[in-house]
Amino acid sequence: MPLPALSLSLQFARFGEAAVHRAALPRARVVRWIRHALDADAEITVRIVDAEEGRALNRDYRRKDYATNVLTFDYAQEPVVLADLVLCAPVVAREAAEQGKALQAHYAHLLVHGTLHAQGWDHETGPEDAEAMEARETAILAGLGYGDPYRQTDPA
């Protein structure tokens, strides 16, 4: 079965470490990671931001006054998935270091995670939903050559 089609806009805000994050996110890999997480064709914008922009978005849209790793703005699931995924580069880098993961491996996980959210998956609605979403993420990442992001470190 062919993978769903993806129209991707990949954006990088201007910030001090942007080059490091741009290097970890080659367009072809981002497309591959997201397409493997999709169940339908999609138009997705991925934006990599600094802590200030990440915090402002999280505060304004989720009423949480801190920068988080990934925010998913899902606009439609049919006939195509329409979404924006906003990843906060300093948070992603810090988490990757804390978890002993390569930056690129952590980005792969968070892009799969955000793409699942864009399709209606939700880990905050209860433990069963969280387990189902984690299992789906783990299966997708395994298919992409990454280890279980919830159980082990992955130097990939």
C-alpha positions as CSV (number, residue, x, y, z in Angstrom):
1,M,0.0,0.0,0.0
2,P,1.5,3.4,-1.0
3,L,2.1,6.0,1.6
4,P,-0.2,9.0,1.7
5,A,0.7,12.1,-0.3
6,L,2.1,15.0,1.7
7,S,2.4,18.7,0.8
8,L,5.0,20.0,3.3
9,S,6.1,23.5,4.2
10,L,9.2,23.4,6.4
11,Q,10.0,26.7,8.1
12,F,12.8,27.8,10.4
13,A,12.5,30.9,12.6
14,R,15.6,33.0,12.9
15,F,17.4,32.2,16.1
16,G,21.0,31.5,17.2
17,E,21.1,27.7,16.9
18,A,18.9,27.5,13.8
19,A,21.7,26.0,11.7
20,V,22.1,23.0,14.0
21,H,18.3,22.3,13.9
22,R,18.2,22.8,10.1
23,A,21.0,20.2,9.7
24,A,19.1,17.7,11.8
25,L,16.0,18.1,9.7
26,P,16.7,17.4,6.0
27,R,13.5,17.9,4.1
28,A,13.5,14.4,2.7
29,R,13.7,12.9,6.1
30,V,11.0,15.1,7.5
31,V,8.7,14.1,4.6
32,R,9.5,10.4,5.2
33,W,8.8,10.6,9.0
34,I,5.5,12.4,8.6
35,R,4.3,10.3,5.7
36,H,4.8,7.1,7.7
37,A,2.6,8.5,10.4
38,L,-0.2,9.5,8.1
39,D,-3.4,7.5,7.3
40,A,-4.6,10.0,4.7
41,D,-3.1,12.7,2.3
42,A,-2.0,15.8,4.1
43,E,-1.0,19.4,3.9
44,I,1.3,20.1,6.9
45,T,3.5,23.1,7.9
46,V,6.3,22.3,10.2
47,R,7.8,25.4,11.9
48,I,10.9,25.2,14.1
49,V,10.9,28.1,16.6
50,D,12.9,29.6,19.5
51,A,11.8,29.5,23.1
52,E,10.1,32.9,23.0
53,E,7.8,32.0,20.1
54,G,7.2,28.5,21.5
55,R,6.2,29.9,24.9
56,A,3.9,32.6,23.4
57,L,2.1,30.0,21.3
58,N,1.7,27.6,24.2
59,R,0.5,30.4,26.4
60,D,-1.9,31.9,23.9
61,Y,-3.5,28.6,22.6
62,R,-3.2,26.2,25.5
63,R,-3.0,28.6,28.5
64,K,0.3,27.1,29.6
65,D,3.0,29.6,30.2
66,Y,6.1,27.7,29.1
67,A,7.7,26.5,25.9
68,T,6.8,22.9,25.1
69,N,8.4,20.5,22.6
70,V,5.7,20.2,20.0
71,L,2.4,22.0,19.4
72,T,-0.2,20.6,16.9
73,F,-2.7,22.9,15.3
74,D,-5.1,20.6,13.5
75,Y,-7.6,22.3,11.2
76,A,-9.1,19.3,9.3
77,Q,-8.8,15.6,9.0
78,E,-11.0,15.1,5.9
79,P,-10.7,15.0,3.0
80,V,-7.1,15.7,3.8
81,V,-5.3,16.3,7.0
82,L,-4.5,20.0,7.4
83,A,-2.2,21.0,10.3
84,D,0.6,23.1,11.6
85,L,3.3,21.4,13.8
86,V,5.4,23.9,15.8
87,L,8.5,22.5,17.4
88,C,10.5,24.5,19.9
89,A,14.2,23.9,19.1
90,P,15.7,24.6,22.5
91,V,13.2,22.3,24.3
92,V,13.8,19.6,21.7
93,A,17.6,19.9,22.1
94,R,17.4,19.9,25.9
95,E,15.1,16.8,25.9
96,A,17.3,14.9,23.4
97,A,20.4,15.5,25.6
98,E,18.5,14.6,28.8
99,Q,17.2,11.3,27.2
100,G,20.6,10.5,25.6
101,K,19.1,10.6,22.1
102,A,20.5,12.1,18.9
103,L,18.7,15.4,18.1
104,Q,17.5,13.9,14.8
105,A,16.0,10.9,16.5
106,H,14.0,13.1,18.9
107,Y,12.8,15.2,16.1
108,A,11.6,12.1,14.3
109,H,9.6,11.1,17.4
110,L,8.1,14.5,17.9
111,L,7.1,14.8,14.3
112,V,5.4,11.4,14.3
113,H,3.7,12.4,17.7
114,G,2.5,15.7,16.3
115,T,1.3,14.1,13.1
116,L,-0.8,11.5,15.1
117,H,-2.3,14.4,17.1
118,A,-3.3,16.1,13.8
119,Q,-5.2,12.9,12.9
120,G,-7.1,12.8,16.2
121,W,-4.9,10.7,18.4
122,D,-4.8,12.0,22.0
123,H,-2.7,10.9,24.9
124,E,-4.3,13.3,27.4
125,T,-7.8,11.7,27.4
126,G,-6.9,8.7,29.6
127,P,-4.3,6.0,30.2
128,E,-5.8,3.7,27.5
129,D,-5.5,6.4,24.9
130,A,-2.0,7.2,26.0
131,E,-0.9,3.6,25.7
132,A,-2.5,3.3,22.3
133,M,-0.8,6.4,21.0
134,E,2.6,5.4,22.4
135,A,2.2,1.9,20.8
136,R,1.4,3.5,17.5
137,E,4.4,5.9,17.7
138,T,6.7,3.1,18.7
139,A,5.5,1.0,15.7
140,I,6.0,3.8,13.3
141,L,9.4,4.7,14.6
142,A,10.5,1.0,14.5
143,G,9.5,1.0,10.8
144,L,11.7,4.0,10.3
145,G,14.7,2.4,12.1
146,Y,14.4,4.0,15.5
147,G,14.1,2.4,18.9
148,D,11.2,2.8,21.3
149,P,11.2,6.4,22.4
150,Y,9.5,5.6,25.6
151,R,11.7,2.7,26.8
152,Q,15.2,3.3,25.8
153,T,17.7,5.7,24.4
154,D,18.3,5.7,20.7
155,P,21.5,7.1,19.3
156,A,20.2,6.9,15.7
